[in-house]
């Protein structure tokens, strides 16, 4: 299986840490020029500096993915810097505190939906405009096991992640015959800053998480990155509109 991305251009959102940073590093090490975007400008610039120092072609961009104008600019800067767009990992997202629906707020629903769902639509919109011109490209959207199942207290987050899968499948059908492939991944509990923050607020959560993990451990960001690259590469050219669980067996229960 050829996972070389020589002479290819990739774009990753939420690239300053966690799964986004791991995917950025994997793309860069496989030969791609990578535009790495994050709302945390300091984090994404620091990460880009390390990759550039190692000889990789990277572009650091501050982007609030909930802002359409900033998303449009992100894609335009990627193309103006590197000439094209071959792969995109729409990864940026936020968690939502566990709360019963009766006690939840409209403001929280709108915040989570804007970042986790609407931004995926916005990113795809502008990525696809470029890929449609080229007649080629691959997009991977980051959903979650929360896009496949429900959990008490997590309705807002899970609604946004279910939505990502619906967007992915519909968009995949629109572009399947044009040389553009669109898929989603559904990570389980991965050892990222977001999960560490969640566990710090609720230490009991770790015990419950591991009790439900058939593999007996958290996932690693690098394990997600390898799946993203496979879905963007030559080994998965017949995979379209799929939501791939990468969860250590969690959803196999």
C-alpha positions in Angstrom: 0.0 0.0 0.0 1.4 3.3 -1.1 1.0 6.0 1.6 3.2 8.5 -0.1 1.9 12.0 -0.4 4.8 13.4 -2.4 3.7 16.5 -4.5 0.3 16.5 -2.7 -1.2 19.2 -0.6 -3.1 18.5 2.6 -5.2 20.8 4.9 -5.9 20.0 8.6 -8.1 21.9 10.9 -7.6 21.7 14.7 -4.0 21.1 13.8 -2.4 22.7 16.9 -2.8 19.6 19.2 -4.2 16.1 19.5 -5.5 14.2 16.5 -5.1 17.2 14.2 -1.4 17.6 15.0 -0.8 13.9 14.7 -2.4 13.9 11.2 -0.4 17.0 10.2 2.8 15.3 11.2 1.9 12.1 9.4 1.0 13.9 6.2 4.2 15.9 6.4 6.4 12.8 7.0 4.7 11.2 4.0 5.8 14.0 1.8 2.8 16.3 1.6 2.9 20.1 1.9 0.5 20.8 4.8 -1.6 23.8 5.7 -2.3 23.5 9.4 -5.1 25.6 10.8 -6.2 26.2 14.4 -8.0 28.9 16.4 -5.0 28.8 18.8 -2.5 30.7 16.7 0.4 30.3 19.2 0.0 26.5 19.3 -0.3 26.1 15.5 2.7 28.4 14.8 4.8 26.5 17.4 3.9 23.2 15.8 4.6 24.5 12.3 8.0 25.8 13.4 9.1 22.4 14.6 7.9 20.7 11.4 9.6 23.4 9.2 12.8 23.0 11.2 12.7 19.3 10.3 12.5 20.1 6.6 8.8 19.8 6.0 6.6 22.2 3.9 4.0 23.7 6.2 1.8 26.7 6.4 0.4 27.8 9.8 -3.0 29.6 9.7 -5.2 31.0 12.5 -8.8 30.0 11.7 -12.0 30.1 13.6 -13.9 27.3 11.7 -17.2 28.7 12.9 -16.6 31.8 10.7 -17.3 31.2 7.0 -15.1 34.1 5.9 -12.1 32.7 7.8 -12.7 29.2 6.4 -12.9 30.6 2.9 -9.6 32.5 3.5 -8.0 29.4 5.0 -8.7 27.4 1.8 -7.6 30.3 -0.5 -4.4 30.7 1.4 -3.7 27.0 1.2 -4.2 27.0 -2.6 -2.3 30.3 -3.2 0.7 28.9 -1.2 0.8 25.4 -2.5 -1.1 25.5 -5.8 -3.8 22.8 -5.1 -5.6 20.8 -2.5 -5.5 17.0 -2.5 -6.5 16.0 1.0 -8.4 17.6 3.9 -9.0 16.5 7.4 -11.8 18.5 8.9 -11.0 17.8 12.5 -11.6 20.9 14.6 -14.2 20.3 17.3 -15.2 20.9 20.9 -16.6 18.8 23.8 -19.7 19.7 25.7 -20.2 19.2 29.5 -22.4 16.3 30.5 -25.8 17.7 31.3 -29.4 16.5 31.0 -31.4 18.0 28.1 -33.9 19.6 30.5 -31.0 21.5 32.1 -29.1 22.4 28.9 -29.0 25.8 27.2 -29.7 27.0 23.7 -26.4 28.9 23.8 -24.5 25.7 24.4 -26.4 23.9 21.6 -25.6 26.7 19.2 -21.9 26.9 20.2 -21.3 23.1 19.8 -23.3 22.9 16.6 -21.4 25.8 15.1 -18.0 24.3 15.7 -18.7 20.6 15.4 -21.2 20.5 12.6 -21.7 23.8 10.7 -17.9 24.2 10.4 -17.7 20.8 8.7 -20.2 22.0 6.1 -18.3 25.3 5.7 -14.9 23.6 5.3 -16.3 21.1 2.8 -18.0 23.9 0.8 -14.7 25.7 0.1 -12.5 22.6 -0.1 -14.9 21.1 -2.7 -14.9 24.3 -4.8 -11.2 23.7 -5.3 -11.3 20.0 -5.6 -14.1 20.2 -8.2 -11.9 22.4 -10.3 -9.1 19.8 -10.1 -11.4 16.8 -10.6 -9.7 15.1 -7.6 -9.4 15.1 -3.9 -10.2 13.3 -0.6 -11.9 14.6 2.4 -12.1 13.0 5.9 -14.5 14.5 8.4 -14.0 13.8 12.1 -17.2 12.6 13.7 -17.0 10.4 16.8 -18.4 7.2 18.3 -20.9 9.9 19.5 -22.0 10.0 15.8 -22.9 6.3 16.0 -24.4 5.9 19.5 -26.1 7.8 22.2 -25.0 8.4 25.8 -26.9 10.1 28.7 -25.9 13.7 29.2 -24.2 14.0 25.9 -27.1 14.8 23.6 -25.8 18.1 22.3 -22.4 16.7 21.4 -23.8 13.5 19.9 -26.3 15.4 17.8 -23.5 17.4 16.3 -21.5 14.3 15.5 -24.4 12.4 14.1 -24.9 15.4 11.8 -21.3 15.1 10.6 -22.1 11.6 9.3 -25.2 12.8 7.5 -23.3 15.6 5.9 -20.5 13.2 4.9 -22.8 10.6 3.3 -24.8 13.1 1.3 -21.8 15.0 0.1 -20.0 11.8 -0.8 -22.9 10.8 -3.1 -22.8 14.2 -4.8 -19.1 13.9 -5.7 -18.5 10.2 -5.9 -18.5 10.2 -9.8 -16.2 13.3 -10.0 -13.0 11.8 -8.6 -13.5 13.2 -5.1 -13.9 10.9 -2.1 -15.5 11.9 1.2 -15.6 9.8 4.3 -15.8 10.2 8.1 -14.0 8.7 11.0 -15.6 7.9 14.3 -12.8 7.9 17.0 -13.4 6.3 20.4 -11.8 7.8 23.4 -8.4 9.0 22.3 -5.6 10.3 24.6 -5.8 14.0 23.5 -5.8 17.3 25.5 -9.6 17.4 25.1 -10.0 14.0 26.8 -7.4 14.8 29.5 -9.4 17.9 30.4 -12.6 15.8 30.5 -10.9 13.3 32.8 -9.5 16.0 35.0 -13.0 17.3 35.7 -14.3 13.8 36.3 -11.7 11.3 37.4 -14.3 8.6 37.7 -14.9 9.0 33.9 -11.6 7.2 33.2 -12.6 4.1 35.1 -15.9 4.0 33.2 -14.3 4.6 29.9 -11.8 1.8 30.3 -14.5 -0.5 31.5 -16.2 -0.1 28.2 -13.0 -0.4 26.1 -12.5 -3.9 24.8 -8.9 -3.1 24.0 -8.3 -2.0 27.6 -6.7 1.4 26.9 -7.2 4.8 25.3 -6.5 5.3 21.7 -3.4 7.2 20.5 -3.6 10.2 18.2 -1.1 8.5 15.9 -3.6 5.7 15.4 -6.2 8.1 14.2 -3.7 9.8 11.9 -2.8 6.5 10.2 -6.5 5.9 9.4 -6.9 9.5 8.0 -3.9 9.0 5.7 -5.3 5.7 4.5 -8.7 7.2 3.7 -6.9 10.0 1.8 -4.5 7.7 0.0 -4.4 5.2 -2.8 -5.3 2.2 -0.7 -8.9 3.3 -0.2 -10.0 4.4 -3.6 -13.2 2.4 -3.5 -14.2 3.7 0.0 -16.8 6.4 -0.3 -19.4 7.8 2.1 -18.3 5.5 5.0 -18.2 6.3 8.7 -15.3 4.3 10.0 -15.2 3.5 13.7 -11.7 3.7 15.2 -12.6 2.9 18.7 -10.8 -0.1 20.1 -13.9 -2.2 19.8 -16.2 0.1 21.7 -19.1 0.0 19.2 -18.8 -3.7 18.6 -20.7 -4.4 21.9 
